[in-house]
Amino acid sequence: MKRFLVQTIFFGLLSLSSLQAQLFAVGVSANGYGTYSVNPSTGAATLLSNFANPPGGLYASSLISDPSLGVAYETAGNNSEYTFSLSTGAVLSTAPLALPFTGSTGLVTNAGGGLLFAVGESSSGWGDYSVNPSTGAATLLNTFVNPPGGFYVASLISNPLLGVAYELSGNNTEYTFSLSTGAILSTAPLALPFNGSSGFLTNAGGGLLFAVGESGGEWGDYSVNPSTGAATLLNNFTGCFYVSSLI
């Protein structure tokens, strides 16, 4: 299975609020671990709160948010789920996860309603789960055959409004899951290699995905249909990115 972990010295960023146009970050600085409010237009970062170094650090690519509840979640190296306040940065709770949804075996994403959705590998094989971040309890929803090449675990994203999650397999196929039942709703080979080395996808709303990736040595962004894998080029530009930071 492909493993693309972002080291904890980097920040994980995510949307704080579409109205405030702010980002929320958890990262390491000279002062230790802290949470920050970040202005994406200027890059200015305001420290919200400091907290003790979690055992094993944090998997930066696991940082996700639920702005409707005002919280963010991140998985620590000791397989505990941290819940943060988006407004104050305070650690609201920590809970040991019942299954190892770490950076190497699976990650969690927002399922709405205070729950998380996970795709991961356990001793019984691959499956997807409903996870309670306050208790760490994981309820198996569905099991399925290991996809060719496994999954790029950091590619797991969700659209709670549509009740679906998406994840990219090692053979460049986009899987669509039901957040409620865990069933695989569709699989589609992607027209371009939006994998862990050249780009990732994020939710664009309306059943579409947005991708930033490299094709033929040139960077561009794309609108992607997860049901068919079709990619429409939107724009070309010069640059290089931490692909798992796309939100």
Order of alpha helices (4+ residues) and beta strands (2+ residues): beta-beta-beta-beta-beta-beta-beta-beta-beta-beta-beta-beta-beta-beta-beta-beta-beta-beta-beta-beta
